Amino acid sequence: MEQKGKVYLIGAGPGDPGLLTLKGRDCLAVCDVVVYDRLADPRILSWVNPDAERIYVGKASSNHVMKQEDISKLLVKLASEGKTVARLKGGDSFVFGRGGEEALLLKENNLPFEFVPGITSAISVP
């Protein structure tokens, strides 16, 4: 039987590492791989499993390390290999975060995933 991993779509919050949820922190501590973007505060990476592979896929309006389509395919590949993947995104994964696109491809490939919401800057107080 093929071993399937799992992807956690984690919202990192609006910038302050203290606003990452406890569930998000727990997922980072046990992941095999973390796939993170440029909006996730780098201090949050200190909570990642020290043995985990770290893959930066950050995007700015004019500079894409990896296209969104390729990020989604990477998540499918890693989970298909049986890995526990933390997909760390700034803010909330679904408010400007394109988490829905990533979740849709995971679902189409029958791969387990879980949403770990983050606080979006749209409703947070600085």
N, CA, C and O atoms as a DFTB+ gen file, in Angstrom:
504 C
 N C O
     1  1       0.844      -1.185       0.000
     2  2       0.000       0.000       0.000
     3  2       0.888       1.246       0.000
     4  3       1.875       1.323       0.731
     5  1       0.520       2.203      -0.822
     6  2       1.296       3.432      -0.938
     7  2       1.135       4.293       0.316
     8  3       0.022       4.521       0.789
     9  1       2.247       4.755       0.834
    10  2       2.224       5.617       2.007
    11  2       1.946       7.046       1.562
    12  3       2.591       7.556       0.646
    13  1       0.982       7.686       2.215
    14  2       0.670       9.071       1.899
    15  2       1.075       9.953       3.060
    16  3       0.855       9.618       4.224
    17  1       1.663      11.070       2.730
    18  2       1.985      12.057       3.745
    19  2       0.772      12.932       3.991
    20  3      -0.357      12.576       3.652
    21  1       1.027      14.068       4.579
    22  2      -0.048      15.013       4.864
    23  2       0.518      16.414       4.744
    24  3       1.675      16.661       5.085
    25  1      -0.309      17.329       4.257
    26  2       0.098      18.723       4.129
    27  2      -0.724      19.568       5.091
    28  3      -1.952      19.483       5.117
    29  1      -0.040      20.380       5.875
    30  2      -0.678      21.359       6.748
    31  2      -0.531      22.721       6.089
    32  3       0.586      23.200       5.895
    33  1      -1.654      23.349       5.743
    34  2      -1.655      24.684       5.153
    35  2      -1.776      25.674       6.307
    36  3      -2.865      25.903       6.833
    37  1      -0.643      26.255       6.692
    38  2      -0.536      27.038       7.923
    39  2      -0.446      28.524       7.622
    40  3       0.418      28.963       6.863
    41  1      -1.335      29.287       8.216
    42  2      -1.244      30.741       8.160
    43  2      -0.312      31.212       9.261
    44  3      -0.518      30.892      10.432
    45  1       0.718      31.974       8.892
    46  2       1.743      32.399       9.851
    47  2       1.350      33.636      10.650
    48  3       2.061      34.021      11.579
    49  1       0.239      34.258      10.305
    50  2      -0.164      35.468      11.001
    51  2       0.412      36.715      10.340
    52  3       1.099      36.624       9.323
    53  1       0.128      37.889      10.926
    54  2       0.462      39.161      10.283
    55  2       1.896      39.637      10.459
    56  3       2.214      40.753      10.047
    57  1       2.753      38.854      11.039
    58  2       4.155      39.274      11.149
    59  2       4.787      38.938      12.481
    60  3       5.892      38.397      12.516
    61  1       4.124      39.240      13.567
    62  2       4.655      38.954      14.894
    63  2       4.620      37.441      15.121
    64  3       3.541      36.851      15.083
    65  1       5.765      36.797      15.356
    66  2       5.775      35.342      15.559
    67  2       4.867      34.890      16.702
    68  3       4.385      33.757      16.699
    69  1       4.632      35.761      17.672
    70  2       3.765      35.417      18.787
    71  2       2.310      35.236      18.393
    72  3       1.511      34.732      19.182
    73  1       1.958      35.643      17.176
    74  2       0.585      35.496      16.712
    75  2       0.358      34.217      15.905
    76  3      -0.758      33.965      15.451
    77  1       1.400      33.413      15.725
    78  2       1.220      32.093      15.117
    79  2       0.425      31.243      16.105
    80  3       0.686      31.293      17.307
    81  1      -0.529      30.474      15.621
    82  2      -1.320      29.652      16.533
    83  2      -0.481      28.513      17.110
    84  3       0.530      28.116      16.533
    85  1      -0.914      28.001      18.248
    86  2      -0.232      26.856      18.856
    87  2      -0.292      25.646      17.927
    88  3       0.675      24.890      17.831
    89  1      -1.411      25.462      17.250
    90  2      -1.543      24.350      16.295
    91  2      -0.506      24.499      15.181
    92  3       0.125      23.519      14.786
    93  1      -0.330      25.713      14.676
    94  2       0.674      25.952      13.642
    95  2       2.068      25.613      14.130
    96  3       2.852      24.984      13.419
    97  1       2.371      26.033      15.349
    98  2       3.688      25.750      15.934
    99  2       3.901      24.243      16.101
   100  3       4.988      23.731      15.834
   101  1       2.857      23.539      16.543
   102  2       2.952      22.083      16.708
   103  2       3.219      21.390      15.368
   104  3       4.009      20.448      15.301
   105  1       2.567      21.850      14.316
   106  2       2.770      21.249      12.987
   107  2       4.192      21.472      12.501
   108  3       4.796      20.572      11.917
   109  1       4.732      22.659      12.734
   110  2       6.108      22.951      12.325
   111  2       7.102      22.047      13.045
   112  3       8.121      21.654      12.476
   113  1       6.803      21.721      14.293
   114  2       7.727      20.921      15.103
   115  2       7.836      19.474      14.637
   116  3       8.830      18.807      14.925
   117  1       6.824      18.980      13.918
   118  2       6.838      17.567      13.519
   119  2       6.977      17.347      12.014
   120  3       7.006      16.203      11.559
   121  1       7.063      18.412      11.247
   122  2       7.085      18.250       9.786
   123  2       8.416      17.679       9.295
   124  3       9.459      17.829       9.933
   125  1       8.340      17.025       8.146
   126  2       9.538      16.545       7.450
   127  2      10.090      17.625       6.525
   128  3      11.293      17.695       6.270
   129  1       9.182      18.462       6.031
   130  2       9.532      19.521       5.086
   131  2       8.689      20.746       5.404
   132  3       7.501      20.626       5.702
   133  1       9.300      21.925       5.343
   134  2       8.532      23.167       5.416
   135  2       8.740      23.918       4.106
   136  3       9.867      24.127       3.659
   137  1       7.627      24.314       3.506
   138  2       7.626      25.094       2.269
   139  2       7.085      26.464       2.670
   140  3       5.925      26.584       3.065
   141  1       7.923      27.495       2.568
   142  2       7.523      28.787       3.133
   143  2       7.714      29.929       2.149
   144  3       8.520      29.850       1.222
   145  1       6.948      30.996       2.376
   146  2       7.017      32.152       1.487
   147  2       7.686      33.338       2.172
   148  3       8.040      33.263       3.349
   149  1       7.856      34.414       1.446
   150  2       8.611      35.567       1.942
   151  2       7.863      36.360       3.011
   152  3       8.486      37.130       3.742
   153  1       6.555      36.195       3.122
   154  2       5.794      36.961       4.099
   155  2       5.780      36.319       5.483
   156  3       5.347      36.949       6.448
   157  1       6.238      35.100       5.593
   158  2       6.310      34.439       6.898
   159  2       7.560      34.946       7.622
   160  3       8.665      34.876       7.083
   161  1       7.384      35.452       8.832
   162  2       8.507      35.991       9.603
   163  2       9.571      34.912       9.792
   164  3       9.256      33.814      10.250
   165  1      10.829      35.207       9.447
   166  2      11.904      34.205       9.549
   167  2      12.089      33.640      10.959
   168  3      12.582      32.523      11.116
   169  1      11.698      34.398      11.983
   170  2      11.833      33.895      13.360
   171  2      10.952      32.678      13.607
   172  3      11.243      31.862      14.482
   173  1       9.880      32.557      12.839
   174  2       8.988      31.403      12.988
   175  2       9.713      30.115      12.613
   176  3       9.398      29.046      13.135
   177  1      10.675      30.217      11.717
   178  2      11.404      29.022      11.283
   179  2      12.215      28.390      12.410
   180  3      12.645      27.243      12.288
   181  1      12.430      29.115      13.499
   182  2      13.158      28.528      14.634
   183  2      12.347      27.410      15.296
   184  3      12.899      26.606      16.048
   185  1      11.056      27.359      15.022
   186  2      10.197      26.321      15.593
   187  2      10.083      25.094      14.696
   188  3       9.445      24.111      15.072
   189  1      10.690      25.142      13.524
   190  2      10.624      24.012      12.591
   191  2      11.507      22.879      13.104
   192  3      12.590      23.112      13.641
   193  1      11.031      21.662      12.931
   194  2      11.808      20.465      13.247
   195  2      13.226      20.659      12.694
   196  3      13.382      20.906      11.498
   197  1      14.259      20.553      13.534
   198  2      15.625      20.810      13.063
   199  2      16.089      19.869      11.953
   200  3      17.017      20.198      11.213
   201  1      15.457      18.710      11.831
   202  2      15.821      17.761      10.777
   203  2      15.023      17.969       9.488
   204  3      15.258      17.282       8.493
   205  1      14.092      18.905       9.505
   206  2      13.222      19.113       8.341
   207  2      13.949      19.832       7.210
   208  3      14.798      20.695       7.434
   209  1      13.593      19.454       6.007
   210  2      14.072      20.165       4.818
   211  2      13.314      21.489       4.729
   212  3      12.115      21.536       5.004
   213  1      13.998      22.549       4.350
   214  2      13.374      23.873       4.219
   215  2      13.432      24.296       2.758
   216  3      14.499      24.329       2.145
   217  1      12.265      24.618       2.214
   218  2      12.188      25.023       0.809
   219  2      11.542      26.403       0.736
   220  3      10.372      26.573       1.079
   221  1      12.322      27.383       0.285
   222  2      11.824      28.753       0.143
   223  2      11.178      28.912      -1.231
   224  3      11.806      28.642      -2.254
   225  1       9.935      29.346      -1.245
   226  2       9.207      29.543      -2.502
   227  2       8.643      30.956      -2.593
   228  3       7.653      31.194      -3.285
   229  1       9.279      31.891      -1.890
   230  2       8.781      33.256      -1.784
   231  2       8.501      33.924      -3.104
   232  3       9.172      33.687      -4.109
   233  1       7.480      34.777      -3.071
   234  2       7.096      35.501      -4.274
   235  2       6.918      36.976      -3.932
   236  3       6.330      37.321      -2.908
   237  1       7.425      37.827      -4.792
   238  2       7.133      39.253      -4.756
   239  2       6.505      39.570      -6.110
   240  3       6.587      38.764      -7.036
   241  1       5.891      40.717      -6.226
   242  2       5.135      41.021      -7.441
   243  2       5.951      40.875      -8.720
   244  3       5.403      40.479      -9.749
   245  1       7.223      41.178      -8.684
   246  2       8.018      41.090      -9.913
   247  2       9.094      40.005      -9.860
   248  3       9.869      39.854     -10.804
   249  1       9.145      39.260      -8.773
   250  2      10.205      38.268      -8.621
   251  2       9.628      36.992      -8.007
   252  3       9.347      36.941      -6.810
   253  1       9.458      35.975      -8.831
   254  2       8.910      34.707      -8.362
   255  2      10.007      33.657      -8.321
   256  3      10.586      33.306      -9.349
   257  1      10.288      33.157      -7.120
   258  2      11.229      32.048      -6.984
   259  2      10.624      30.805      -7.635
   260  3      11.315      30.030      -8.295
   261  1       9.320      30.636      -7.432
   262  2       8.610      29.485      -7.984
   263  2       7.186      29.928      -8.317
   264  3       6.563      30.642      -7.531
   265  1       6.674      29.519      -9.455
   266  2       5.307      29.845      -9.851
   267  2       4.326      29.114      -8.942
   268  3       4.634      28.044      -8.416
   269  1       3.131      29.706      -8.758
   270  2       2.122      29.099      -7.900
   271  2       1.792      27.675      -8.339
   272  3       1.659      26.783      -7.501
   273  1       1.662      27.462      -9.621
   274  2       1.360      26.124     -10.139
   275  2       2.434      25.121      -9.718
   276  3       2.127      23.977      -9.383
   277  1       3.688      25.555      -9.739
   278  2       4.794      24.670      -9.357
   279  2       4.826      24.421      -7.850
   280  3       5.204      23.338      -7.404
   281  1       4.430      25.420      -7.071
   282  2       4.349      25.236      -5.616
   283  2       3.306      24.165      -5.300
   284  3       3.553      23.262      -4.500
   285  1       2.147      24.274      -5.930
   286  2       1.081      23.295      -5.705
   287  2       1.540      21.891      -6.089
   288  3       1.276      20.931      -5.366
   289  1       2.222      21.771      -7.219
   290  2       2.735      20.467      -7.660
   291  2       3.792      19.928      -6.699
   292  3       3.862      18.722      -6.463
   293  1       4.612      20.819      -6.146
   294  2       5.626      20.408      -5.174
   295  2       4.967      19.807      -3.934
   296  3       5.432      18.792      -3.415
   297  1       3.887      20.428      -3.457
   298  2       3.177      19.901      -2.290
   299  2       2.647      18.498      -2.570
   300  3       2.736      17.613      -1.720
   301  1       2.097      18.302      -3.762
   302  2       1.596      16.978      -4.155
   303  2       2.741      15.970      -4.178
   304  3       2.599      14.859      -3.665
   305  1       3.853      16.342      -4.759
   306  2       5.018      15.445      -4.855
   307  2       5.501      15.027      -3.469
   308  3       5.711      13.842      -3.207
   309  1       5.675      16.006      -2.588
   310  2       6.200      15.719      -1.251
   311  2       5.248      14.829      -0.454
   312  3       5.681      13.873       0.189
   313  1       3.948      15.143      -0.497
   314  2       2.970      14.330       0.231
   315  2       2.878      12.931      -0.370
   316  3       2.684      11.957       0.358
   317  1       3.014      12.822      -1.684
   318  2       2.981      11.507      -2.345
   319  2       4.166      10.641      -1.938
   320  3       4.097       9.413      -1.995
   321  1       5.250      11.288      -1.529
   322  2       6.434      10.572      -1.044
   323  2       6.288      10.156       0.420
   324  3       7.208       9.571       0.991
   325  1       5.151      10.450       1.022
   326  2       4.904      10.061       2.403
   327  2       5.376      11.068       3.434
   328  3       5.440      10.752       4.622
   329  1       5.706      12.264       3.005
   330  2       6.250      13.269       3.924
   331  2       5.145      14.106       4.562
   332  3       4.103      14.363       3.959
   333  1       5.403      14.520       5.791
   334  2       4.548      15.485       6.465
   335  2       5.076      16.860       6.097
   336  3       6.232      17.189       6.365
   337  1       4.215      17.660       5.479
   338  2       4.630      18.939       4.915
   339  2       3.921      20.084       5.618
   340  3       2.700      20.071       5.777
   341  1       4.696      21.072       6.034
   342  2       4.134      22.313       6.561
   343  2       4.251      23.361       5.465
   344  3       5.358      23.738       5.078
   345  1       3.113      23.834       4.963
   346  2       3.110      24.911       3.965
   347  2       2.822      26.193       4.733
   348  3       1.680      26.460       5.107
   349  1       3.861      26.980       4.965
   350  2       3.778      28.171       5.804
   351  2       3.609      29.406       4.938
   352  3       4.450      29.715       4.094
   353  1       2.496      30.114       5.167
   354  2       2.176      31.292       4.374
   355  2       1.924      32.473       5.309
   356  3       1.380      32.299       6.400
   357  1       2.313      33.662       4.888
   358  2       2.057      34.852       5.689
   359  2       0.567      35.095       5.844
   360  3      -0.216      34.758       4.956
   361  1       0.170      35.682       6.974
   362  2      -1.238      35.990       7.210
   363  2      -2.060      34.730       7.361
   364  3      -1.698      33.823       8.110
   365  1      -3.172      34.679       6.643
   366  2      -4.027      33.506       6.600
   367  2      -3.917      32.907       5.203
   368  3      -3.872      33.641       4.216
   369  1      -3.874      31.602       5.116
   370  2      -3.654      30.925       3.827
   371  2      -4.714      31.226       2.778
   372  3      -4.480      31.030       1.586
   373  1      -5.877      31.698       3.213
   374  2      -6.983      31.871       2.272
   375  2      -7.349      33.324       2.016
   376  3      -8.211      33.591       1.178
   377  1      -6.735      34.258       2.696
   378  2      -6.962      35.672       2.425
   379  2      -5.753      36.146       1.632
   380  3      -4.702      36.420       2.211
   381  1      -5.887      36.244       0.346
   382  2      -4.818      36.595      -0.594
   383  2      -3.711      35.544      -0.635
   384  3      -2.677      35.784      -1.258
   385  1      -3.892      34.395       0.003
   386  2      -2.808      33.425       0.135
   387  2      -2.805      32.282      -0.860
   388  3      -1.839      31.521      -0.912
   389  1      -3.851      32.140      -1.646
   390  2      -3.954      31.097      -2.665
   391  2      -3.947      29.683      -2.086
   392  3      -3.647      28.714      -2.784
   393  1      -4.280      29.582      -0.808
   394  2      -4.350      28.266      -0.175
   395  2      -5.405      27.373      -0.803
   396  3      -5.260      26.151      -0.817
   397  1      -6.466      27.976      -1.323
   398  2      -7.520      27.199      -1.970
   399  2      -7.012      26.445      -3.183
   400  3      -7.396      25.297      -3.411
   401  1      -6.148      27.085      -3.965
   402  2      -5.576      26.426      -5.144
   403  2      -4.723      25.228      -4.730
   404  3      -4.769      24.171      -5.359
   405  1      -3.950      25.408      -3.670
   406  2      -3.095      24.318      -3.195
   407  2      -3.944      23.170      -2.663
   408  3      -3.668      22.004      -2.947
   409  1      -4.980      23.502      -1.890
   410  2      -5.860      22.481      -1.324
   411  2      -6.601      21.723      -2.422
   412  3      -6.784      20.510      -2.324
   413  1      -7.024      22.427      -3.457
   414  2      -7.761      21.786      -4.545
   415  2      -6.917      20.720      -5.237
   416  3      -7.406      19.623      -5.506
   417  1      -5.665      21.031      -5.525
   418  2      -4.801      20.049      -6.188
   419  2      -4.513      18.858      -5.268
   420  3      -4.435      17.721      -5.732
   421  1      -4.357      19.115      -3.977
   422  2      -4.157      18.018      -3.027
   423  2      -5.386      17.105      -3.006
   424  3      -5.262      15.881      -3.016
   425  1      -6.571      17.720      -2.977
   426  2      -7.814      16.944      -2.979
   427  2      -7.946      16.130      -4.257
   428  3      -8.326      14.959      -4.216
   429  1      -7.631      16.753      -5.402
   430  2      -7.714      16.045      -6.687
   431  2      -6.784      14.833      -6.727
   432  3      -7.037      13.878      -7.461
   433  1      -5.713      14.873      -5.942
   434  2      -4.748      13.769      -5.894
   435  2      -4.970      12.857      -4.691
   436  3      -4.121      12.024      -4.372
   437  1      -6.115      13.019      -4.024
   438  2      -6.485      12.195      -2.869
   439  2      -5.424      12.193      -1.782
   440  3      -5.133      11.158      -1.181
   441  1      -4.853      13.359      -1.538
   442  2      -3.830      13.496      -0.501
   443  2      -4.413      14.236       0.696
   444  3      -5.107      15.239       0.526
   445  1      -4.139      13.751       1.903
   446  2      -4.685      14.404       3.086
   447  2      -4.036      15.757       3.350
   448  3      -2.831      15.935       3.175
   449  1      -4.862      16.700       3.774
   450  2      -4.368      18.022       4.139
   451  2      -5.262      18.584       5.231
   452  3      -6.385      18.128       5.443
   453  1      -4.739      19.569       5.903
   454  2      -5.483      20.208       6.988
   455  2      -5.208      21.699       6.962
   456  3      -4.081      22.135       6.725
   457  1      -6.248      22.470       7.207
   458  2      -6.109      23.918       7.296
   459  2      -5.747      24.298       8.720
   460  3      -6.382      23.843       9.671
   461  1      -4.734      25.125       8.866
   462  2      -4.365      25.680      10.168
   463  2      -4.424      27.196       9.987
   464  3      -3.441      27.814       9.578
   465  1      -5.583      27.795      10.293
   466  2      -5.778      29.212      10.001
   467  2      -4.789      30.116      10.725
   468  3      -4.287      29.793      11.802
   469  1      -4.532      31.242      10.105
   470  2      -3.700      32.274      10.708
   471  2      -4.495      33.559      10.816
   472  3      -5.559      33.695      10.212
   473  1      -3.986      34.482      11.573
   474  2      -4.636      35.781      11.704
   475  2      -4.234      36.624      10.503
   476  3      -3.047      36.819      10.245
   477  1      -5.221      37.121       9.771
   478  2      -4.924      37.972       8.627
   479  2      -4.713      39.415       9.085
   480  3      -5.339      39.867      10.044
   481  1      -3.842      40.122       8.403
   482  2      -3.579      41.518       8.762
   483  2      -4.813      42.384       8.549
   484  3      -4.889      43.489       9.087
   485  1      -5.782      41.901       7.772
   486  2      -7.000      42.665       7.522
   487  2      -7.819      42.865       8.798
   488  3      -8.585      43.824       8.892
   489  1      -7.669      41.974       9.781
   490  2      -8.451      42.103      11.011
   491  2      -7.591      42.226      12.262
   492  3      -8.125      42.345      13.365
   493  1      -6.291      42.200      12.115
   494  2      -5.428      42.278      13.300
   495  2      -5.124      43.730      13.641
   496  3      -5.226      44.618      12.795
   497  1      -4.759      43.949      14.867
   498  2      -4.366      45.281      15.319
   499  2      -2.850      45.283      15.453
   500  3      -2.291      44.418      16.127
   501  1      -2.172      46.247      14.821
   502  2      -0.697      46.268      14.906
   503  2      -0.191      46.477      16.318
   504  3       1.019      46.517      16.541
